Amino acid sequence: MPERPSAIKRLDSLLSAAMIAHEAIFEMHRKLIAADRANPEQARLLEESARIVTVELSGLSANARQLSTQWSEQSVLGPEDAARTLTELEAELNRIELPFLSLHKRQREIATRLRSMLES
């Protein structure tokens, strides 16, 4: 199997960053609950982070994920088709990267807010 192209690595990196951020947010919320310091705002922040990962980023990245899968299959069965698919994937990543980064920025803001609640 050919080495994964940078576009696929970039997609994986964007998706992983969002998931890791949500896991950190979940863990901070869990610590606040364990310390009996949970409140409705924290639950809303956790819910927002979950929605970012499971709904917004999932929808935003659906076509790119499909193209990534398609490239994987074509790289073995039809290298010429794989090259065209990779070009489509790169264009799709360029289209979704700014909205993706904006949503990830929101996750960082949520994490910062929860961290300040943990430290106070």
C-alpha positions in Angstrom: 0.0 0.0 0.0 1.4 3.4 -0.9 2.3 5.9 1.8 -0.5 8.1 2.9 -0.4 11.5 1.2 0.0 14.8 3.2 -3.7 15.7 2.5 -4.9 12.6 4.3 -2.4 13.1 7.1 -3.7 16.7 7.4 -7.3 15.5 7.5 -6.5 13.0 10.2 -4.6 15.6 12.2 -7.6 18.0 12.1 -10.0 15.3 13.2 -7.6 14.0 15.9 -7.1 17.5 17.3 -10.8 18.0 17.7 -11.3 14.7 19.4 -8.4 15.1 21.7 -9.7 18.6 22.7 -13.1 17.1 23.4 -11.6 14.3 25.5 -9.7 16.9 27.6 -12.9 18.9 28.0 -14.7 15.8 29.1 -12.0 15.0 31.6 -12.1 18.5 33.1 -15.8 18.3 33.5 -15.5 14.9 35.1 -13.0 16.4 37.6 -15.4 19.2 38.4 -18.2 16.7 39.1 -15.9 14.6 41.3 -15.0 17.7 43.3 -18.7 18.5 43.6 -18.2 21.7 41.8 -20.3 21.0 38.7 -22.8 23.6 37.4 -25.2 24.0 34.5 -22.7 26.2 32.5 -20.1 23.4 32.6 -22.6 20.9 31.3 -23.6 23.3 28.5 -19.9 23.8 27.6 -19.4 20.0 27.5 -22.5 19.6 25.3 -21.2 22.3 22.9 -17.9 20.6 22.6 -19.6 17.2 21.9 -21.8 18.9 19.3 -18.7 20.4 17.6 -17.1 16.9 17.3 -20.1 14.7 16.6 -22.3 17.0 14.5 -20.5 20.1 13.1 -17.1 18.6 12.3 -18.6 15.3 11.3 -20.8 17.0 8.7 -18.1 19.5 7.6 -15.6 16.7 7.1 -18.0 14.0 5.6 -16.9 14.6 2.0 -13.2 14.8 2.8 -13.5 11.6 4.8 -15.2 9.9 1.9 -12.6 11.1 -0.5 -9.9 9.8 1.9 -11.5 6.3 1.9 -11.9 6.4 -1.8 -8.2 7.3 -2.3 -7.2 4.4 -0.1 -9.1 2.0 -2.3 -8.0 3.5 -5.6 -4.4 3.7 -4.6 -4.3 -0.1 -4.8 -6.8 -0.6 -7.6 -6.5 2.4 -9.8 -3.6 4.8 -9.3 -4.7 7.3 -12.0 -8.1 7.6 -10.3 -6.4 7.9 -7.0 -4.4 11.0 -8.2 -7.7 12.7 -9.3 -9.3 11.8 -6.0 -6.3 13.2 -4.1 -6.7 16.5 -6.0 -10.3 16.6 -5.0 -9.4 15.9 -1.4 -6.9 18.7 -1.4 -9.4 21.2 -2.7 -12.0 20.0 -0.1 -9.5 20.4 2.7 -8.8 24.0 1.5 -12.5 24.6 1.5 -13.2 23.3 5.0 -10.0 24.2 6.9 -11.0 27.7 8.0 -14.4 26.6 9.4 -12.6 23.6 11.0 -10.0 25.8 12.7 -12.7 28.2 13.9 -14.6 25.3 15.6 -11.4 24.0 17.1 -10.7 27.5 18.4 -14.1 27.4 20.1 -13.1 24.1 21.7 -9.9 25.7 23.0 -12.0 28.5 24.5 -14.2 26.0 26.2 -11.2 24.2 27.6 -9.7 27.4 28.9 -13.0 28.3 30.6 -13.3 24.8 32.3 -9.6 24.9 33.3 -10.2 28.3 35.0 -13.1 26.8 36.9 -10.9 23.8 38.0 -8.2 26.2 39.2 -10.5 28.5 41.1 
